[in-house]
Amino acid sequence: MTLYNVLMFLGLVVMIGVVVKGFWGVTRLKPLEQHDSPQSDAAPPN
């Protein structure tokens, strides 16, 4: 592999990582917000 191919591959991996982390952040925040309301109403966290 040439240096250019290695750099392109690393860039692609970083882009995928950013997208996956962003997607996980969005999917994690929504359930947490939904779970926080019922939990705080039923029993406040310690």
Biopython code that builds the backbone (N, CA, C, O; Angstrom):
import numpy as np
from Bio.PDB.StructureBuilder import StructureBuilder

atoms = [
    (1, "MET", "N", (0.845, -1.199, 0.000)),
    (1, "MET", "CA", (0.000, 0.000, 0.000)),
    (1, "MET", "C", (0.881, 1.249, 0.000)),
    (1, "MET", "O", (1.939, 1.286, 0.627)),
    (2, "THR", "N", (0.428, 2.241, -0.699)),
    (2, "THR", "CA", (1.180, 3.490, -0.729)),
    (2, "THR", "C", (0.780, 4.354, 0.463)),
    (2, "THR", "O", (-0.227, 4.100, 1.123)),
    (3, "LEU", "N", (1.582, 5.370, 0.723)),
    (3, "LEU", "CA", (1.294, 6.275, 1.832)),
    (3, "LEU", "C", (-0.065, 6.937, 1.634)),
    (3, "LEU", "O", (-0.810, 7.143, 2.593)),
    (4, "TYR", "N", (-0.383, 7.269, 0.380)),
    (4, "TYR", "CA", (-1.671, 7.907, 0.085)),
    (4, "TYR", "C", (-2.826, 6.975, 0.447)),
    (4, "TYR", "O", (-3.827, 7.406, 1.018)),
    (5, "ASN", "N", (-2.674, 5.691, 0.107)),
    (5, "ASN", "CA", (-3.732, 4.727, 0.421)),
    (5, "ASN", "C", (-3.897, 4.574, 1.929)),
    (5, "ASN", "O", (-5.016, 4.459, 2.428)),
    (6, "VAL", "N", (-2.778, 4.573, 2.651)),
    (6, "VAL", "CA", (-2.840, 4.443, 4.111)),
    (6, "VAL", "C", (-3.554, 5.645, 4.710)),
    (6, "VAL", "O", (-4.404, 5.491, 5.588)),
    (7, "LEU", "N", (-3.214, 6.844, 4.241)),
    (7, "LEU", "CA", (-3.847, 8.061, 4.760)),
    (7, "LEU", "C", (-5.337, 8.069, 4.442)),
    (7, "LEU", "O", (-6.150, 8.451, 5.283)),
    (8, "MET", "N", (-5.697, 7.651, 3.238)),
    (8, "MET", "CA", (-7.110, 7.615, 2.865)),
    (8, "MET", "C", (-7.859, 6.615, 3.746)),
    (8, "MET", "O", (-8.983, 6.881, 4.173)),
    (9, "PHE", "N", (-7.236, 5.464, 4.018)),
    (9, "PHE", "CA", (-7.866, 4.446, 4.850)),
    (9, "PHE", "C", (-8.066, 4.967, 6.272)),
    (9, "PHE", "O", (-9.132, 4.786, 6.859)),
    (10, "LEU", "N", (-7.036, 5.615, 6.824)),
    (10, "LEU", "CA", (-7.144, 6.161, 8.176)),
    (10, "LEU", "C", (-8.225, 7.233, 8.228)),
    (10, "LEU", "O", (-8.997, 7.295, 9.185)),
    (11, "GLY", "N", (-8.280, 8.074, 7.205)),
    (11, "GLY", "CA", (-9.306, 9.119, 7.155)),
    (11, "GLY", "C", (-10.692, 8.506, 7.126)),
    (11, "GLY", "O", (-11.609, 8.991, 7.788)),
    (12, "LEU", "N", (-10.841, 7.437, 6.356)),
    (12, "LEU", "CA", (-12.137, 6.766, 6.259)),
    (12, "LEU", "C", (-12.529, 6.173, 7.608)),
    (12, "LEU", "O", (-13.683, 6.273, 8.026)),
    (13, "VAL", "N", (-11.564, 5.555, 8.286)),
    (13, "VAL", "CA", (-11.837, 4.960, 9.598)),
    (13, "VAL", "C", (-12.257, 6.042, 10.591)),
    (13, "VAL", "O", (-13.191, 5.850, 11.368)),
    (14, "VAL", "N", (-11.563, 7.177, 10.561)),
    (14, "VAL", "CA", (-11.893, 8.272, 11.480)),
    (14, "VAL", "C", (-13.294, 8.804, 11.187)),
    (14, "VAL", "O", (-14.071, 9.064, 12.106)),
    (15, "MET", "N", (-13.613, 8.966, 9.894)),
    (15, "MET", "CA", (-14.936, 9.471, 9.527)),
    (15, "MET", "C", (-16.023, 8.511, 10.015)),
    (15, "MET", "O", (-17.035, 8.941, 10.568)),
    (16, "ILE", "N", (-15.806, 7.203, 9.805)),
    (16, "ILE", "CA", (-16.789, 6.208, 10.252)),
    (16, "ILE", "C", (-16.920, 6.260, 11.775)),
    (16, "ILE", "O", (-18.025, 6.182, 12.311)),
    (17, "GLY", "N", (-15.793, 6.391, 12.464)),
    (17, "GLY", "CA", (-15.817, 6.466, 13.927)),
    (17, "GLY", "C", (-16.607, 7.663, 14.415)),
    (17, "GLY", "O", (-17.387, 7.551, 15.361)),
    (18, "VAL", "N", (-16.411, 8.816, 13.773)),
    (18, "VAL", "CA", (-17.141, 10.028, 14.168)),
    (18, "VAL", "C", (-18.637, 9.846, 13.938)),
    (18, "VAL", "O", (-19.452, 10.215, 14.783)),
    (19, "VAL", "N", (-18.991, 9.272, 12.783)),
    (19, "VAL", "CA", (-20.411, 9.067, 12.468)),
    (19, "VAL", "C", (-21.035, 8.088, 13.458)),
    (19, "VAL", "O", (-22.134, 8.321, 13.960)),
    (20, "VAL", "N", (-20.328, 6.988, 13.737)),
    (20, "VAL", "CA", (-20.862, 5.979, 14.659)),
    (20, "VAL", "C", (-21.004, 6.571, 16.059)),
    (20, "VAL", "O", (-22.020, 6.361, 16.722)),
    (21, "LYS", "N", (-19.979, 7.318, 16.516)),
    (21, "LYS", "CA", (-20.060, 7.916, 17.853)),
    (21, "LYS", "C", (-21.197, 8.923, 17.914)),
    (21, "LYS", "O", (-21.929, 8.973, 18.903)),
    (22, "GLY", "N", (-21.353, 9.725, 16.867)),
    (22, "GLY", "CA", (-22.444, 10.698, 16.836)),
    (22, "GLY", "C", (-23.787, 10.001, 16.853)),
    (22, "GLY", "O", (-24.710, 10.432, 17.544)),
    (23, "PHE", "N", (-23.900, 8.908, 16.084)),
    (23, "PHE", "CA", (-25.160, 8.155, 16.039)),
    (23, "PHE", "C", (-25.458, 7.540, 17.404)),
    (23, "PHE", "O", (-26.595, 7.582, 17.873)),
    (24, "TRP", "N", (-24.423, 6.963, 18.048)),
    (24, "TRP", "CA", (-24.610, 6.368, 19.369)),
    (24, "TRP", "C", (-24.999, 7.436, 20.379)),
    (24, "TRP", "O", (-25.831, 7.193, 21.254)),
    (25, "GLY", "N", (-24.394, 8.630, 20.263)),
    (25, "GLY", "CA", (-24.727, 9.716, 21.185)),
    (25, "GLY", "C", (-26.185, 10.104, 21.063)),
    (25, "GLY", "O", (-26.859, 10.326, 22.068)),
    (26, "VAL", "N", (-26.681, 10.188, 19.822)),
    (26, "VAL", "CA", (-28.083, 10.565, 19.601)),
    (26, "VAL", "C", (-29.008, 9.474, 20.120)),
    (26, "VAL", "O", (-29.999, 9.767, 20.789)),
    (27, "THR", "N", (-28.694, 8.219, 19.819)),
    (27, "THR", "CA", (-29.569, 7.119, 20.234)),
    (27, "THR", "C", (-29.511, 6.926, 21.748)),
    (27, "THR", "O", (-30.484, 6.465, 22.345)),
    (28, "ARG", "N", (-28.394, 7.267, 22.374)),
    (28, "ARG", "CA", (-28.294, 7.119, 23.827)),
    (28, "ARG", "C", (-29.041, 8.242, 24.540)),
    (28, "ARG", "O", (-29.681, 8.011, 25.566)),
    (29, "LEU", "N", (-28.963, 9.458, 23.999)),
    (29, "LEU", "CA", (-29.588, 10.598, 24.670)),
    (29, "LEU", "C", (-31.104, 10.460, 24.683)),
    (29, "LEU", "O", (-31.736, 10.764, 25.695)),
    (30, "LYS", "N", (-31.699, 10.011, 23.588)),
    (30, "LYS", "CA", (-33.162, 9.940, 23.512)),
    (30, "LYS", "C", (-33.734, 8.964, 24.548)),
    (30, "LYS", "O", (-34.642, 9.345, 25.287)),
    (31, "PRO", "N", (-33.237, 7.717, 24.632)),
    (31, "PRO", "CA", (-33.775, 6.808, 25.658)),
    (31, "PRO", "C", (-33.518, 7.327, 27.069)),
    (31, "PRO", "O", (-34.362, 7.159, 27.949)),
    (32, "LEU", "N", (-32.358, 7.960, 27.298)),
    (32, "LEU", "CA", (-32.055, 8.473, 28.632)),
    (32, "LEU", "C", (-33.069, 9.539, 29.023)),
    (32, "LEU", "O", (-33.542, 9.556, 30.159)),
    (33, "GLU", "N", (-33.406, 10.423, 28.099)),
    (33, "GLU", "CA", (-34.381, 11.473, 28.397)),
    (33, "GLU", "C", (-35.744, 10.860, 28.710)),
    (33, "GLU", "O", (-36.438, 11.313, 29.620)),
    (34, "GLN", "N", (-36.124, 9.831, 27.957)),
    (34, "GLN", "CA", (-37.416, 9.186, 28.184)),
    (34, "GLN", "C", (-37.414, 8.445, 29.525)),
    (34, "GLN", "O", (-38.426, 8.431, 30.225)),
    (35, "HIS", "N", (-36.275, 7.827, 29.885)),
    (35, "HIS", "CA", (-36.212, 7.061, 31.124)),
    (35, "HIS", "C", (-36.101, 7.977, 32.337)),
    (35, "HIS", "O", (-36.567, 7.631, 33.423)),
    (36, "ASP", "N", (-35.484, 9.144, 32.158)),
    (36, "ASP", "CA", (-35.287, 10.049, 33.289)),
    (36, "ASP", "C", (-36.625, 10.528, 33.849)),
    (36, "ASP", "O", (-36.793, 10.606, 35.066)),
    (37, "SER", "N", (-37.574, 10.848, 32.975)),
    (37, "SER", "CA", (-38.852, 11.405, 33.441)),
    (37, "SER", "C", (-39.626, 10.413, 34.320)),
    (37, "SER", "O", (-40.006, 10.770, 35.434)),
    (38, "PRO", "N", (-39.873, 9.172, 33.854)),
    (38, "PRO", "CA", (-40.618, 8.223, 34.693)),
    (38, "PRO", "C", (-39.858, 7.894, 35.975)),
    (38, "PRO", "O", (-40.468, 7.773, 37.038)),
    (39, "GLN", "N", (-38.541, 7.747, 35.891)),
    (39, "GLN", "CA", (-37.758, 7.400, 37.075)),
    (39, "GLN", "C", (-37.840, 8.516, 38.111)),
    (39, "GLN", "O", (-38.033, 8.249, 39.298)),
    (40, "SER", "N", (-37.693, 9.760, 37.671)),
    (40, "SER", "CA", (-37.710, 10.874, 38.616)),
    (40, "SER", "C", (-39.105, 11.016, 39.228)),
    (40, "SER", "O", (-39.234, 11.421, 40.383)),
    (41, "ASP", "N", (-40.154, 10.684, 38.457)),
    (41, "ASP", "CA", (-41.514, 10.778, 38.988)),
    (41, "ASP", "C", (-41.782, 9.639, 39.986)),
    (41, "ASP", "O", (-42.364, 9.862, 41.047)),
    (42, "ALA", "N", (-41.357, 8.428, 39.638)),
    (42, "ALA", "CA", (-41.641, 7.267, 40.479)),
    (42, "ALA", "C", (-40.717, 7.264, 41.699)),
    (42, "ALA", "O", (-41.187, 7.251, 42.837)),
    (43, "ALA", "N", (-39.406, 7.276, 41.460)),
    (43, "ALA", "CA", (-38.449, 7.246, 42.565)),
    (43, "ALA", "C", (-37.230, 8.073, 42.177)),
    (43, "ALA", "O", (-36.552, 7.746, 41.203)),
    (44, "PRO", "N", (-36.941, 9.126, 42.912)),
    (44, "PRO", "CA", (-35.769, 9.950, 42.585)),
    (44, "PRO", "C", (-34.481, 9.159, 42.776)),
    (44, "PRO", "O", (-34.391, 8.353, 43.702)),
    (45, "PRO", "N", (-33.486, 9.371, 41.925)),
    (45, "PRO", "CA", (-32.205, 8.643, 42.067)),
    (45, "PRO", "C", (-31.491, 9.038, 43.346)),
    (45, "PRO", "O", (-31.637, 10.162, 43.825)),
    (46, "ASN", "N", (-30.719, 8.111, 43.899)),
    (46, "ASN", "CA", (-30.011, 8.379, 45.156)),
    (46, "ASN", "C", (-28.931, 9.409, 44.950)),
    (46, "ASN", "O", (-28.227, 9.764, 45.895)),
]
sb = StructureBuilder()
sb.init_structure("model")
sb.init_model(0)
sb.init_chain("A")
sb.init_seg("    ")
for serial, (resi, resn, name, xyz) in enumerate(atoms, 1):
    if name == "N":
        sb.init_residue(resn, " ", resi, " ")
    sb.init_atom(name, np.array(xyz, "f"), 0.0, 1.0, " ", f" {name:<3s}", serial, name[0])
structure = sb.get_structure()
